[in-house]
Structures are given as structure tokens and as C-alpha cells.
Amino acid sequence: MKKGSQQKIFSKAKIPSSSHSPIPSSMSSMRSRSLSPLIGSETLPFHSGGQWCEKVEIADENNMLLDYQDHKGADSHPGVRYITEALIKKLTKQDNLALIKSLNLSLSKDGGKKFKYIENLEKCVKLEVLNLSYNLIGKIEKLDKLLKLRELNLSYNKISKIEGIENMCNLQKLNLAGNEIERIPVWLGKKLKSLRVLNLKGNKISSLQDISKLKPLQDLISLILVENPVVTLPHYLQFTIFHLRSLESLEGQPVTTQDRQEAFERFSLEEVERLERDLEKKMLETEELKSKQTRFLEEIKNQDKLNQSLKEEAMLQKRSCEELKSDLNTKNELLKQKTIELTRACQKQYELEQELAFYKIDAKFEPLNYYPSECAEIDKAPDESPYIGKSRYKRNMFATESYIIDNAQAVQIKKMEPDEQLRNDHMNLRGHTPLDTQLEDKEKKISAAQTRLSELHDEI
């Protein structure tokens, strides 16, 4: 016989029947569990003791199957069990994960392997009941696809924060007993609108303000907070009953009309005073906000004025820049004109100096009877500056002959008469006088050109 079948028979033999071993109802509330989906039935938490033996038998059968899986892979990861699709199919006897509506992964046995992570449940989109109690789960995660979940049991794990169930708008029963939760989040009362039963037994909740966060839950009828520090506070019961008006059961005890009346008498006046304090605080905040608004408006006005002045200044600077640009362009044009005039004056001075030099050369060569060619077109000469080898000459107007006879002539020596000598000297003086006058004129022009050139330099 196989080992697994032997363990199954042995475990069933040790389980007492419901008729022989009655179980107190108090133990039923402590060990409330969902039925294993192996037989397709569902049992909600907090049931009476009459069904406890049947649940224990089914749970033990579930544990036996999980233990069999442990023996098959005992050497892989000691101490930690993992949720796999194969395990889910084996426990539910359903190959299509999308059709599973109830899943029990609770492990009440001490020791052995336990689940530490919530995983591989995304395909169970129609799941309505999920039991993961008595494990080592430290974080609520990967449950955002289970939108049809109505009952969630995560009791007796290592959870320290309520999270990961914000989208479960159909959740009606939530069991988080025996964990390490210290705070109730604000979103729990705003998003889990369908929640009816909440069990937070054996956690670390210590503030009455956390209980007031459950006030938006209009359908909450059962709340368990025993074994939390908050239950030791004075008037805890009256405070809870006053704020959670829909409660029918608190700490497993029914809420009576007398309890509601006592809670109302105890906290109605305090509630009014608290509301008055809140109103006064809000009014002070409103006044402060108004003063801030007034101050901000003044700052905005000042900023607008500053912006307007900056805009005007920018416009003035733009206009000034345009004027400076126009002045610069004008001065550039004037500079160009003055530069052209200066260039022309320099060229004219250079030409005059050349002319003066050539006149002086001509004056030196005139006694040698050297004259330029008659065919030279002096009047049509270009305006370029004269250079050596191409000078402009003028015909000697005082010469008595325009050409030299080719044939040789005999030299006649005779004594010059005094009158003739005087006449020749007079003719020579008459010839040199106009030349000196022209030289003086040229020198005056050169002096005037130099004066003009210095004036142009000063203007630049």
C-alpha cells in the first residue's frame, strides 16, 4: 500500500465524529474556518459548534493532501510552501481555474511547511471565498484581479499593514485576526462599501481614531477588536457604538437599544463640542486663507505694475537701440564718404608731388634742348598717378626753334655785341619768370591739399 493512502486512513481514524465528541461553541468561534472546496460546499466563518467536526475532517483532509505534496518535494525548499496552479487544481479537483469559486489554503497544524507568499491566483477570476489563515504571509498582494471575492480570511499570519484589497468592492467578510496590524487605513471605510463583518482580533490597534475611520461603512454589522490595546481605553464600547451606527454585534455580543442610548448620551455632547471646535478651527483657517489671498492679490498687483514698467523700459531700450543703430549707420556712411575723400586727397597729393618732381626735372633738362615728342597727347592722358617712364611734359614755349636742322653747319665765331647780349639775357629772364610762377602755384596747391588732408584726419 502506498504511503499517502496509509496516512489518509490513519488520519481519518483519529478524527472523532460529531455525535461522540461535542465541541463547545467558544472553540468554534476561535477556529472558524471555511470548508475545503474538495466537496464543493462553503462554510462562512463564525459558525456554531455543530458543524465544527465536519470542518475539521475536511480541513485535515486538505492538510493531508498538502503534506503529501511536501513529501514529494521535501528537499527543495524546507519550511516554505508555495501556491502553484497544480496545487490549486489538485485541491479543488478543477482543471479550469476560472471556474473555481472557493479555495481553502489554511494550515492549522503547528510546524511543517506554510505559505509565505500570495501568488498564482490571478486566473481564479470567479473566486468568491479564499481562506489563507494560519500561514506565514507577511504582505497582502496580488489579489487585485479577484474582484468577485466576498469572503477573505487571512487570520493568524504575519501581516502588519492592510493593503492590496482596495478594489474589492464586493467583499463582505474580512478576517484579519491574529496579525500585527497597528493602523486602519482611511480608504478602508471609503472603498469597501459592501463590508459587513470585520474581525481584527489580536492585533496592535491602539487609537480610537482608527475606529472612527470605519464610520463610512453603512452596512457593517459585526466588529471584533478584542485583544487590541484600544479595548482597554475608557468608553471604548460607547465610542464604537456611537460612531458605527449600523453595528448589530460588537465583540460577539449583540448591540442593544440601551447600549445605543448610553453611547448617545455619553458622546453626543462631546461630538457637538468637537464639531464646534472643528468649525472654529475651519473658520480660523478660512480667515487665514482670506488674508493670504488678499496678500497674494496685492503681490500680484505689484508684480503686474513691475511687469508693466519693465515692458515700458524694454520698449524704451528697443527704441534707443533702433536710434543707435540708425546713428551708427549714418556715421558709417559719413565715415565711408570721408574715407573716399581722404583717399582722393591722398591720390591728388601724390599726383601733385609727382607733377612737381617732373617739373623740377624738366627745369633741369631745359638747357639741354630736350623736348617731348610733338605727337604726345598730353591732354588725353589718363588720370592715373604719373610714374617714372611715363611722365607728362609740356613744350617749352620759350624755345626759338621747334626742331634741329639735320645737316651740319659751320660754326661762326664772332664777337657778340653788347646790345645783343642784353637782349639775350632779357629773353632768358622772360622765359624763367612764368616757370617760377607756376612752381609757386603748384607749391601753394600742395600746401592747401596737405591742410585739407589734416582737416579730414581730424574729422575722422
C-alpha angles and dihedrals in degrees: 000000000000121000095238093055091048091054091049094053092044093051093049092050092057095052113095120222124247093248095056102039114039114195124212118249091237090064089049091059091047094050101035108156139165120252118258113258088231090097095032097241128122130216121189120220122263097043129155124270095255092081097040097095092052090051092048091052093050092044091050090051088051090050090048091056091048091048089052089055089050092054090052092056103021095136098051106071113355115206098013128082122198130214108236133173090243091055092049091050092049094049095045097034087224122122094193107071092193090068097054113111102171131036128179116194096157119140113193096169116107113238126007128085120328136182115265102173134044107228147140094033097112094099093054091085094155095050112136104169124041125176118188099153126144096029137112099257111151101180136034104230146140094034098110092104094057095086094152095056112131102171127037123179116188097151123150099020133115099266116146101173135041106231144124096054100083093115097051097106091160096053111126105166125040122178116188099153121148098026135113101257116150103172137039109219120234093234092062092075092043102045107030093065094156096054112129106161124040124178116189098157119154100017133119103259108145108163131081088212089070089059091051088058087070092062095101090061098099094175098049107124103160130045130171120190103153119141091032123118090239093069090066092062117103117261091011093142094047091046092051094046092047095052099036100054095172095059116124097170129034121181089349093303124109118250110237131201090251090056090052092048092051091048091049093049091047101046106022093083091042089048091053091048090047091050090049090051090048090048092050090048091050091049091052090049089049092052091048091050090050091051090048090049091051091048091048091049090053090049089050091051091049090047090051090052091048091049090050092050090048090051091051091047090049090051091050091049090049091052091046089050091051091049091049089050091052091047090049092051091048092049090047090054091047090048090051091050093047090047090052091048091048091050091050092047091050090049091048091049090050091050092048091050089050092048091049091050092050091047089055090049090049090051090054094049098044094086087058091060092239113155133172122254117282091228093060110120100217095165092055095047115127121261092242118123110274118245135188112290094029107059128154113240132187125218115254102250092194096060113116095209131041097204141015121247112248097217118080116250130205117254114242117205117200139143116270116233118236093240092051091049091053091048092053092049090049091050091050091051091049090052095050097044098071090045092055090048092053091048090053091050091051091050091050091051091050090050091049091049091051090049091051091047092054090049091053090049090053092049092051 
